[in-house]
């Protein structure tokens, strides 16, 4: 089971910035990655009890749901 502090940190970061997330697809088992956000007009309330994050896929312009337990790494995307 994922450390809830880890999941809380990911969610907090999504509300503040664009975040590059690497995770494992539950459907295919493949490792996937992308840049996601919940900042600005993409901010939606997440349910604390949910095991899924719903966040905006910046590149593909679609909502994506990511199971918290499948996230392997994340990092803030810094715009230079």
N, C-alpha and C positions, 0 to 999 in steps of 0.2 A: 504494500500500500504506500502511496506517495505521502511524503511529509507534508502536512497541511500548511506549515509555514512556507514551504517551497511554493505550493499552489497559491497561497495568499500573496506572496511576493510577485509571482507572475501576473496575477490579476491587477495588483497595484501598479505594476509597471505598464500594463496594457492601457490603463486609464491615463497614463502620463505621456507615453511615447509610442513609437513604432517598435515592435519587438520581433526579432528573428527567433522563431521557435522550431526546434527539431522534435519530432514525435513519431510514434509507430502507428501506422494505420491498423485499426481493428479489422477492417475488411480484408486487406491484402497481406498484412504483416510486414509491409515494406516500411522503411524509414522515409518519412516525408519532412519537408521543411518549407517555410515561407515566412513572410513578414506580415504581422497582424497588429491590429490596434483596437482600442476602445475609446480613443480620445476624441474630443470635439463632438461633432454631430453623429459620431458612431458610438457614443456612450450609451450603453444599455445596462440595466440592472441585472446582475447575476444572482442566482439563488445560492446562498451559502451552502445548503445541503446537497447541491447538485455535484455530481462527479464530472461534469462537462463544462468547459468554457465555450461560450459562443462569442466569436470575435470576427472582426472585419478583415478579410484577406485583401491587403493593400494592392497587390499585383493583379489579382483576378477580379477585383471588385464584386466579391460575393461574401455572404456570411458563411463562416465555417465553424463546425463544432469539433472540439478537440477534447478527448477524455484526459482529465488531469493526470491520471496514473500512467499515461503513455508518453508524457513529455520527458525527454531525456536531457535537453539543454535549451537554454534561452539566453538571449543577450539583447540589450538595447541597441537600436540602430541609431548611430550618431550621424547627423547631417553636417557635413563640413562646408 
